[in-house]
Amino acid sequence: MEIETDCRESGCDCVEITAVTGDPLPLGVKAADGKVNFAVSVPAGSSACLILYRKGETKPWKVFPMKRASGRVWSVALEGLDTSCYEYNYQIGDQIVVDPYAKALEGKSVWGKPCDVQQHEVRGSLSQKAFDWEGDAPLEIPYHQVVAYSLHVRGFTKHFSSGVKGKGTFQGVIEKLPYLVDLGVNQIQCMPVYEFEECKRYTNYWGYGEAFCFAPKSAYAASKDPVTECKEMVKACHRAGIEVVFEMPFTDKMPKQMMEECLRYYVMEYHVDGFILNPLVAPMEGILADPILGTSKIMTHQTGFQTVMRRFLKGDEGMVGDVIYWLRHSSEGEGIFNNIAGHTGFTMYDMVSYDGKHNEANGEQNQDGPDYNYSWNCGAEGPTKKKTVLELRKKQLYNAWFLLLTAQGTPCILAGDEFANTQKGNNNVYCQDNSTAWLDWRKLEKEAELHAFVKALIRIRKQYPVFAPAKEMQGLDKTRCGVPDVSYHGESAWRTPSEVYSRQLGVYYSGDDGDGEKKAACFVAYNMHWLEHEFALPALGKNQKWYRIASTREGVLEKPIKLENQKMVPVEDRTVMLLAGM
């Protein structure tokens, strides 16, 4: 490729650009000491050139030969280059290659528009704007205090009903921050926000697969400046007291060292609070030992909590032992979080509305998506006008929220579940860039009662520290007062209903966890059986009584109601009841 043009023709004020010997590291682009260094890994037997473009143009402006610097790394450095005026690619052999270390891409700002790299329609950006963080830093909220909210940046606000100006963008998330603060969450978990390729045989809506992981997605920027807008989102979230966690599902084709570099980059340059990784791909040992990432939340997906709680919710036998484990299991040690619903699988509403998946619209003959959802349609498949079915679904939704928000691990809410978002039975919306996957905010008004209940239950979780202890409870009498920090009960006090047919469990949190501060005692009665059961109540301390503060039928009460019988409480079928000692 022979192209020679004086740089003054580009309209820039830079002096003539001179190529000099480059350095092999760091890979990518680095500007320092009046030079801009370019370094790229090249397959054995190939050579490389640097292609410069005038900003916004697809016609190459000038080509600079690169030299083998060390190992398989080829490099060149340019003096006199005004990075604000140019974009770049590499030519390796006869192929045009976008720099895998590019910090931003040009040509990808329109979602769903196919781009041909070989026609220079995608290029790496050289522009590096200064950003004023105004003293911002990652929040480092303790694990046990986190209430997380999982969202897809595009789908969160793309629907016309979202009411934001920047629909489907980082700006749209910023505009929804008052809503998130009001809900009570303090962490958002974002599905991939880097430059993935959405234009595939089936639209890659979720963003998994090979990608340019250092570059935030230009189609997610209302301003067409993804770097600045993504940083503005993080800074605005921090100002609102909300952490930002990025899901980074690297592929096994990406070098392990590059994965670590990428995470460090997002911590240092974007102030990201943590990451969700695939432990089968990411070098977890190195990441966990990395000093830059030392205070970041490094998390992975797990389905243990979800599977157990869904099965308990619908009344499966033999679940009590596993329910006990997940109700008290801490999240921090393993870097996990609890969810009843996630992006893979049914939403919470669909979990109580469908027995089977309905993925026909995906074009794979309903063969895609998980077959086992541990769901129950409550008597009718999908939409129905049957009053008894709708009432039962409402009870089951409320029960699901109790299970999620009274468990002691870190809870994570799937966006829209708080107002009964539905995907119409599709449990794998990876290719549904439409109203099936986008949140329909009109449901917020229709489901105002459910939304208010979720808000109140989050408030209860924060009000009663026994639901979010700093350390996992052990069922031990740490204060030597004769009462353990947590204990399990049934129709008889101090006896766990562990028979295989048992579908009910009472959990007593004494408030004495050995940290020197007595907390309010709580008792949660979970009755997932289709029959009413009585629960024996442990005796409280002197001058204390049991009060009902929430239940499936009543929601969260405005004023606690003292129980008439302080020794035994009946709990109707498929109901959770929450008591507090006062």
CORLINRA-V159299 format. One record per pair of residues at least 6 apart in sequence whose ideal C-beta (glycine too) atoms are under 6 Angstrom apart, sorted by sequence separation. I is the first residue (numbers start at 1). J is the second residue. If there is no record, write none. Layout:
# CORLINRA-V159299
I,J + I,J
This chain:
# CORLINRA-V159299
42,48 + 68,74 + 69,75 + 115,121 + 166,172 + 198,204 + 223,229 + 266,272 + 287,293 + 331,337 + 341,347 + 360,366 + 362,368 + 380,386 + 405,411 + 423,429 + 461,467 + 527,533 + 550,556 + 563,569 + 571,577 + 7,14 + 30,37 + 53,60 + 54,61 + 89,96 + 90,97 + 115,122 + 157,164 + 237,244 + 312,319 + 341,348 + 359,366 + 404,411 + 429,436 + 477,484 + 478,485 + 490,497 + 497,504 + 511,518 + 40,48 + 53,61 + 66,74 + 107,115 + 164,172 + 218,226 + 221,229 + 311,319 + 340,348 + 429,437 + 476,484 + 488,496 + 511,519 + 549,557 + 29,38 + 51,60 + 52,61 + 66,75 + 89,98 + 158,167 + 250,259 + 359,368 + 380,389 + 475,484 + 511,520 + 537,546 + 7,17 + 52,62 + 66,76 + 157,167 + 158,168 + 216,226 + 234,244 + 359,369 + 379,389 + 426,436 + 511,521 + 525,535 + 157,168 + 164,175 + 196,207 + 287,298 + 312,323 + 378,389 + 475,486 + 510,521 + 549,560 + 27,39 + 38,50 + 51,63 + 64,76 + 263,275 + 357,369 + 473,485 + 423,436 + 473,486 + 509,522 + 547,560 + 548,561 + 23,37 + 49,63 + 50,64 + 107,121 + 154,168 + 216,230 + 308,322 + 378,392 + 22,37 + 24,39 + 107,122 + 157,172 + 191,206 + 192,207 + 196,211 + 378,393 + 508,523 + 547,562 + 49,65 + 50,66 + 107,123 + 191,207 + 195,211 + 49,66 + 105,122 + 106,123 + 194,211 + 195,212 + 489,506 + 507,524 + 545,562 + 546,563 + 48,66 + 308,326 + 421,439 + 87,106 + 98,117 + 106,125 + 194,213 + 506,525 + 195,215 + 546,566 + 96,117 + 104,125 + 194,215 + 279,300 + 305,326 + 354,375 + 487,508 + 505,526 + 96,118 + 102,124 + 195,217 + 274,296 + 355,377 + 193,216 + 259,282 + 274,297 + 276,299 + 277,300 + 354,377 + 416,439 + 420,443 + 486,509 + 504,527 + 552,575 + 98,122 + 193,217 + 351,375 + 353,377 + 419,443 + 552,576 + 99,124 + 267,292 + 345,370 + 419,444 + 485,510 + 503,528 + 504,529 + 48,74 + 50,76 + 98,124 + 246,272 + 260,286 + 352,378 + 503,529 + 551,577 + 248,275 + 256,283 + 260,287 + 346,373 + 420,447 + 483,510 + 244,272 + 245,273 + 264,292 + 345,373 + 419,447 + 485,513 + 550,578 + 244,273 + 245,274 + 246,275 + 247,276 + 248,277 + 249,278 + 252,281 + 267,296 + 346,375 + 504,533 + 506,535 + 549,578 + 42,72 + 55,85 + 243,273 + 263,293 + 420,450 + 508,538 + 537,567 + 41,72 + 250,281 + 309,340 + 548,579 + 549,580 + 41,73 + 42,74 + 55,87 + 250,282 + 419,451 + 536,568 + 305,338 + 306,339 + 418,451 + 479,512 + 546,579 + 547,580 + 39,73 + 40,74 + 52,86 + 53,87 + 89,123 + 302,336 + 306,340 + 534,568 + 535,569 + 300,335 + 479,514 + 547,582 + 39,75 + 52,88 + 87,123 + 88,124 + 149,185 + 234,270 + 299,335 + 418,454 + 478,514 + 534,570 + 535,571 + 151,188 + 153,190 + 234,271 + 298,335 + 544,581 + 38,76 + 51,89 + 87,125 + 147,185 + 532,570 + 533,571 + 147,186 + 148,187 + 149,188 + 150,189 + 152,191 + 231,270 + 37,77 + 51,91 + 86,126 + 153,193 + 532,572 + 146,187 + 148,189 + 208,249 + 210,251 + 352,393 + 532,573 + 540,581 + 35,77 + 36,78 + 48,90 + 49,91 + 531,573 + 83,126 + 84,127 + 382,425 + 466,509 + 491,534 + 493,536 + 530,573 + 10,54 + 35,79 + 48,92 + 83,127 + 352,396 + 469,513 + 492,536 + 527,571 + 19,64 + 24,69 + 36,81 + 141,186 + 352,397 + 466,511 + 493,538 + 24,70 + 46,92 + 525,571 + 46,93 + 489,536 + 214,262 + 527,575 + 24,73 + 213,262 + 40,90 + 42,92 + 170,220 + 526,576 + 24,75 + 169,220 + 171,222 + 214,265 + 23,75 + 169,221 + 348,400 + 405,457 + 525,577 + 22,75 + 169,222 + 401,454 + 466,519 + 22,76 + 188,242 + 465,519 + 524,578 + 22,77 + 186,241 + 192,247 + 5,61 + 166,222 + 186,242 + 187,243 + 188,244 + 189,245 + 190,246 + 191,247 + 401,457 + 405,461 + 464,520 + 466,522 + 523,579 + 3,60 + 5,62 + 19,76 + 20,77 + 369,427 + 464,522 + 522,580 + 3,62 + 19,78 + 20,79 + 170,229 + 174,233 + 181,240 + 369,428 + 3,63 + 170,230 + 173,233 + 340,400 + 368,428 + 520,580 + 521,581 + 17,78 + 18,79 + 406,467 + 1,63 + 18,80 + 58,120 + 174,236 + 314,376 + 17,80 + 58,121 + 170,233 + 177,240 + 311,374 + 16,80 + 17,81 + 310,374 + 340,404 + 15,80 + 14,80 + 153,220 + 358,425 + 359,426 + 14,82 + 358,426 + 338,407 + 348,417 + 359,428 + 362,431 + 12,82 + 53,123 + 347,417 + 357,427 + 338,409 + 349,420 + 354,425 + 342,414 + 350,422 + 12,85 + 28,101 + 337,410 + 338,411 + 339,412 + 341,414 + 349,422 + 350,423 + 27,101 + 347,421 + 10,85 + 337,412 + 350,425 + 341,417 + 347,423 + 331,409 + 331,410 + 327,407 + 328,408 + 329,409 + 346,427 + 345,427 + 114,199 + 313,399 + 313,400 + 105,195 + 309,403 + 136,235 + 139,238 + 131,231 + 456,556 + 136,238 + 141,243 + 453,555 + 139,243 + 111,219 + 109,218 + 102,212 + 105,215 + 108,218 + 103,214 + 104,215 + 103,215 + 101,214 + 102,215 + 109,224 + 406,524 + 104,227 + 138,271 + 139,273 + 136,271 + 138,273 + 330,472 + 328,473 + 399,552 + 398,552 + 140,295 + 395,552 + 328,486 + 402,576 + 399,576 + 320,498 + 395,574 + 318,500 + 320,502 + 317,500 + 317,501 + 320,505 + 143,331 + 315,503 + 143,332 + 148,337 + 315,528 + 312,528 + 206,430 + 205,430 + 205,431 + 203,431 + 205,433 + 202,431 + 203,433 + 156,415 + 150,412 + 146,410 + 147,411 + 148,412 + 149,413 + 150,414 + 151,415 + 143,410 + 184,455 + 183,455 + 184,458 + 159,438 + 161,440 + 162,441 + 158,438 + 159,439 + 161,441 + 159,440 + 161,442 + 155,437 + 155,438 + 156,439 + 147,458 + 144,468 + 144,470
